[in-house]
Amino acid sequence: MKKWLFLITFFSISLIFLRYGFFFSPLHHLRWADACPKQTMTPNEIESLYQQGKTATEEGRMGEYYLNDSIRAGLPLLRKAAEHGHREAMDAVSGHLMQAGIINVNSGTEVWRTQIGVAEEAMMWLILRAHLTQEIHDSRDKDIFPILFDPSIPFPDNFFEEKIGIRWYFQMLPQGALDHARKQAFAWRNCWNEP
């Protein structure tokens, strides 16, 4: 009986980890955070941290291909700078996580996370950056960003089936994950006044 209880418990915990691996990520606090990230650095320190992270991720880069070890070394620095409102750091974090979680459909260098958690965080940074700058680079996406900006708007039918602009990204994550991403971006949209 104890063996079965252990197996059932182990299986249940494994399922929870697989679905909610985001909780075990470096940004586990993003899951339901309403408060802005704690700001402990000066603008110069944030810029320096961004530059260190960028340099680390680009070490050994070949064209558009980054080394996993370089991303593993630089991503935490970029993420911390992004949490302090650095726009280019947000772009870099989103780009690296987008490559892993959406394009390659895996967890990338953060092997303890799920692909869904990585894709969710990538989308959160992308939506947050658009909130902060109001820049939408592809005119085909202008009609979907109001939905991504406002978590009270339900996703329309076929929202996760379209294949133009960034819409094909949505096929790589479930509706709940994109909803979490837009809720977090919405919660943080007023955290940084300066660009």
C-alpha positions as CSV (number, residue, x, y, z in Angstrom):
1,M,0.0,0.0,0.0
2,K,2.8,2.4,0.9
3,K,4.5,1.7,-2.5
4,W,1.2,2.6,-4.4
5,L,0.8,5.8,-2.3
6,F,4.4,6.8,-3.0
7,L,3.9,6.2,-6.8
8,I,0.7,8.1,-6.9
9,T,2.2,11.0,-5.0
10,F,5.3,11.0,-7.1
11,F,3.2,10.9,-10.3
12,S,1.0,13.7,-9.1
13,I,4.0,15.9,-8.2
14,S,5.6,15.1,-11.6
15,L,2.4,16.2,-13.4
16,I,2.3,19.4,-11.5
17,F,5.9,20.2,-12.3
18,L,5.4,19.4,-16.0
19,R,2.4,21.7,-16.2
20,Y,3.5,24.5,-13.9
21,G,7.3,24.4,-14.3
22,F,7.1,28.2,-14.5
23,F,6.7,28.2,-10.7
24,F,10.2,26.7,-10.4
25,S,11.8,29.2,-12.8
26,P,14.0,32.2,-11.8
27,L,10.8,34.3,-12.3
28,H,8.5,32.1,-10.2
29,H,7.2,35.3,-8.6
30,L,5.8,36.4,-12.0
31,R,3.0,33.9,-11.9
32,W,0.6,36.1,-10.0
33,A,2.6,39.2,-9.1
34,D,0.6,42.4,-8.9
35,A,3.3,44.5,-7.3
36,C,6.1,46.0,-9.4
37,P,9.5,44.3,-9.1
38,K,11.6,45.8,-6.3
39,Q,13.9,48.4,-7.7
40,T,17.3,48.3,-6.0
41,M,19.7,49.6,-8.7
42,T,20.7,52.9,-10.1
43,P,20.3,53.6,-13.9
44,N,24.0,53.2,-14.4
45,E,24.1,49.9,-12.6
46,I,21.1,48.7,-14.7
47,E,22.9,49.7,-17.9
48,S,26.1,48.0,-16.7
49,L,24.2,44.8,-15.9
50,Y,22.5,44.9,-19.3
51,Q,25.9,45.3,-21.1
52,Q,27.4,42.5,-19.0
53,G,24.5,40.2,-19.9
54,K,24.6,41.2,-23.6
55,T,28.3,40.6,-23.8
56,A,28.0,37.2,-22.0
57,T,25.2,36.0,-24.3
58,E,27.1,37.1,-27.4
59,E,30.3,35.3,-26.5
60,G,31.0,32.7,-29.3
61,R,28.0,33.9,-31.3
62,M,27.9,32.8,-34.9
63,G,25.6,34.9,-37.0
64,E,22.1,34.5,-35.5
65,Y,23.2,31.4,-33.5
66,Y,24.1,31.7,-29.8
67,L,25.9,29.2,-27.7
68,N,23.9,27.6,-24.9
69,D,26.6,28.3,-22.4
70,S,26.7,31.9,-23.3
71,I,22.9,32.3,-23.0
72,R,23.0,30.4,-19.7
73,A,25.7,32.9,-18.4
74,G,24.0,36.1,-19.7
75,L,20.3,35.5,-19.4
76,P,20.1,35.9,-15.6
77,L,21.8,39.3,-15.9
78,L,19.5,40.4,-18.7
79,R,16.5,39.2,-16.8
80,K,17.5,41.3,-13.7
81,A,18.1,44.4,-15.9
82,A,14.7,43.8,-17.6
83,E,13.0,43.6,-14.1
84,H,14.5,47.0,-13.5
85,G,12.8,48.4,-16.6
86,H,15.6,48.2,-19.2
87,R,13.8,48.1,-22.5
88,E,16.7,46.5,-24.5
89,A,17.1,43.9,-21.8
90,M,13.4,43.1,-22.1
91,D,13.8,42.6,-25.9
92,A,16.9,40.4,-25.3
93,V,15.2,38.2,-22.7
94,S,12.1,37.9,-24.8
95,G,14.1,37.1,-27.9
96,H,16.2,34.3,-26.3
97,L,13.1,32.8,-24.6
98,M,11.1,33.1,-27.8
99,Q,13.8,31.2,-29.7
100,A,13.7,28.4,-27.2
101,G,10.0,28.2,-26.1
102,I,8.3,29.1,-29.4
103,I,10.6,28.6,-32.3
104,N,12.5,25.5,-31.0
105,V,9.6,24.4,-28.8
106,N,11.8,23.4,-25.9
107,S,13.0,24.9,-22.6
108,G,16.3,26.1,-24.0
109,T,19.1,26.5,-21.5
110,E,16.7,26.5,-18.5
111,V,16.2,22.7,-18.6
112,W,14.3,22.7,-15.2
113,R,11.5,24.6,-16.9
114,T,8.8,23.5,-19.2
115,Q,8.5,24.7,-22.8
116,I,5.2,26.3,-21.9
117,G,6.7,28.3,-19.1
118,V,9.5,29.5,-21.3
119,A,7.1,30.5,-24.0
120,E,4.8,32.2,-21.5
121,E,7.6,34.3,-20.1
122,A,8.8,35.2,-23.6
123,M,5.3,36.5,-24.5
124,M,5.0,38.4,-21.2
125,W,8.2,40.4,-22.0
126,L,7.0,41.0,-25.5
127,I,3.6,42.2,-24.4
128,L,5.1,44.3,-21.6
129,R,7.6,45.9,-24.0
130,A,4.7,46.8,-26.3
131,H,2.7,48.3,-23.3
132,L,5.7,50.5,-22.4
133,T,6.6,51.7,-25.8
134,Q,3.3,51.4,-27.7
135,E,5.5,50.1,-30.6
136,I,4.0,47.3,-32.7
137,H,6.5,46.5,-35.5
138,D,4.3,44.5,-37.8
139,S,1.1,46.3,-39.0
140,R,-0.6,42.9,-39.3
141,D,-0.5,42.7,-35.5
142,K,-2.1,46.0,-34.6
143,D,-5.6,44.5,-34.2
144,I,-4.5,41.8,-31.7
145,F,-2.5,43.9,-29.3
146,P,-5.6,45.5,-27.8
147,I,-6.6,42.0,-26.8
148,L,-3.1,41.2,-25.5
149,F,-3.0,44.5,-23.6
150,D,-6.3,44.0,-21.7
151,P,-6.8,40.8,-19.8
152,S,-10.5,41.5,-19.4
153,I,-11.1,41.0,-23.2
154,P,-11.8,37.3,-23.9
155,F,-9.8,35.7,-26.7
156,P,-11.8,35.6,-29.9
157,D,-12.6,32.3,-31.7
158,N,-9.7,31.2,-33.9
159,F,-7.3,33.4,-32.0
160,F,-4.9,30.5,-31.5
161,E,-5.2,29.2,-35.0
162,E,-4.1,32.2,-37.2
163,K,-0.7,32.1,-38.9
164,I,0.2,35.7,-39.7
165,G,2.4,38.2,-37.9
166,I,3.2,37.0,-34.4
167,R,-0.1,35.1,-34.2
168,W,1.6,31.8,-35.1
169,Y,3.4,32.1,-31.7
170,F,0.1,31.5,-30.0
171,Q,-0.1,27.9,-31.4
172,M,2.9,27.1,-29.2
173,L,1.3,27.7,-25.8
174,P,-2.1,27.1,-24.3
175,Q,-4.7,29.8,-23.8
176,G,-4.1,29.8,-20.0
177,A,-0.4,30.5,-20.5
178,L,-1.0,33.4,-22.8
179,D,-3.6,34.7,-20.4
180,H,-1.1,34.6,-17.6
181,A,1.5,36.4,-19.7
182,R,-0.9,39.2,-20.6
183,K,-2.1,39.5,-17.0
184,Q,1.5,39.9,-15.8
185,A,2.3,42.4,-18.5
186,F,-0.8,44.4,-17.6
187,A,0.1,44.3,-13.9
188,W,3.6,45.7,-14.6
189,R,2.7,48.2,-17.4
190,N,3.1,51.2,-15.1
191,C,6.1,50.1,-13.1
192,W,8.7,52.2,-15.0
193,N,8.1,55.8,-16.1
194,E,11.4,56.4,-17.7
195,P,12.4,54.7,-21.1
